[in-house]
Amino acid sequence: MENTNQNEVANDLVQIFETQKTLSVKRAMLDNSNFDDVRATGVKITNANLSDLEIDGAQLGGAYIHNIGMPPKVHPAYDPNAQQRPLKFEDCDLNNSTIVNCNLSGVTIDDCNISGLKINGLLIEELLKKT
């Protein structure tokens, strides 16, 4: 019998190909999983570590993304010294989207269409014309 480290968990490969399934996954590690050419409407992800998540070529219309960042003080994984790693949005269509009560300190916006962009009710395009 092979001697294995007690902290190691065997990874089973589950392949689902050209079928319709509903998954209920709890307390699972799905590290390095790959989803390609899938329809996942109505999927809800709660209390998840999605660090280094990459979403490419997805339609997110109607998505509701909230409570994103480091765990709050009441969470068991809270670390007062932890820093959120930066997120990157590239080639995204975010027109008519709403950003509410978010920490945008240090955010950089480059080469973007900002027509109609408002921050706290102020048209940014008009403010930039005045400078």
C-alpha positions in Angstrom: 0.0 0.0 0.0 1.3 3.4 -0.9 2.1 5.8 1.9 0.3 9.2 1.4 0.4 12.4 3.4 -2.7 12.7 5.6 -3.2 16.3 4.4 -3.4 15.3 0.7 -6.8 14.7 -0.8 -7.1 12.6 -3.9 -8.6 14.4 -6.9 -11.2 12.5 -8.9 -11.7 13.7 -12.5 -15.4 14.0 -13.3 -16.2 14.5 -16.9 -19.6 15.7 -18.1 -19.9 15.9 -21.8 -22.8 17.0 -24.0 -25.5 16.4 -21.4 -27.8 18.4 -19.2 -27.1 18.2 -15.4 -27.9 20.2 -12.3 -25.1 20.2 -9.8 -25.3 20.8 -6.1 -21.8 21.2 -4.7 -21.0 22.0 -1.1 -17.7 22.2 0.8 -15.8 21.1 -2.3 -12.4 22.1 -3.8 -12.7 22.5 -7.5 -9.3 24.0 -8.0 -8.1 24.1 -11.7 -11.5 23.1 -13.0 -12.4 24.0 -16.6 -15.8 24.8 -18.0 -15.8 25.2 -21.8 -18.9 26.0 -24.0 -21.4 25.6 -21.2 -24.7 27.2 -20.3 -24.9 28.0 -16.6 -27.8 30.4 -16.3 -29.1 30.8 -12.8 -25.9 29.5 -11.2 -25.3 30.9 -7.7 -21.9 30.9 -6.0 -21.9 31.7 -2.3 -19.1 31.8 0.2 -16.4 30.9 -2.4 -12.8 31.7 -2.9 -12.6 32.5 -6.6 -9.0 33.9 -6.5 -7.4 33.8 -10.0 -10.8 33.1 -11.6 -10.8 33.8 -15.3 -14.0 34.3 -17.3 -13.5 34.6 -21.0 -16.2 35.0 -23.7 -19.1 34.9 -21.3 -22.5 36.6 -21.4 -23.2 38.1 -18.0 -26.4 40.1 -18.7 -28.5 40.4 -15.6 -25.7 39.1 -13.4 -25.8 40.4 -9.7 -22.3 40.5 -8.3 -22.2 41.6 -4.6 -20.3 41.3 -1.3 -17.0 40.7 -3.2 -13.7 41.2 -1.4 -11.9 40.0 1.7 -14.0 38.3 4.4 -15.8 40.7 6.8 -15.0 41.0 10.5 -17.7 38.5 11.4 -16.3 35.8 9.1 -14.1 33.0 10.6 -11.5 33.6 7.8 -11.3 37.4 8.6 -7.7 38.7 8.6 -7.3 42.4 9.4 -4.0 42.5 7.6 -5.2 40.8 4.4 -5.2 42.9 1.2 -7.6 42.3 -1.7 -5.6 41.5 -4.9 -6.5 43.7 -7.8 -9.2 42.7 -10.3 -8.9 43.2 -14.1 -11.8 43.9 -16.5 -10.7 43.9 -20.1 -12.8 44.1 -23.3 -16.0 44.1 -21.3 -19.3 45.5 -22.3 -20.5 47.1 -19.0 -22.9 49.7 -20.6 -25.9 50.6 -18.4 -24.4 48.8 -15.5 -24.6 50.1 -11.9 -21.8 50.1 -9.3 -23.0 50.9 -5.8 -21.2 51.2 -2.5 -17.9 49.9 -3.9 -14.3 50.8 -2.9 -12.9 52.1 -6.2 -9.8 53.7 -4.7 -6.8 53.3 -6.9 -8.9 52.2 -9.9 -7.5 53.0 -13.4 -9.8 53.4 -16.4 -7.9 53.4 -19.7 -9.1 53.5 -23.4 -12.8 53.2 -22.4 -16.0 54.7 -23.9 -17.2 56.9 -21.0 -20.1 58.6 -22.7 -22.9 58.9 -20.2 -20.7 57.7 -17.3 -21.9 59.2 -14.1 -20.2 59.2 -10.7 -22.5 60.4 -7.9 -24.8 61.9 -10.5 -22.0 63.9 -12.3 -21.3 63.3 -16.0 -17.6 62.5 -16.1 -17.3 63.4 -19.8 -18.5 67.0 -19.0 -16.1 67.2 -16.1 -13.2 66.2 -18.3 -14.1 68.8 -20.9 -13.7 71.5 -18.2 -10.1 70.6 -17.4 
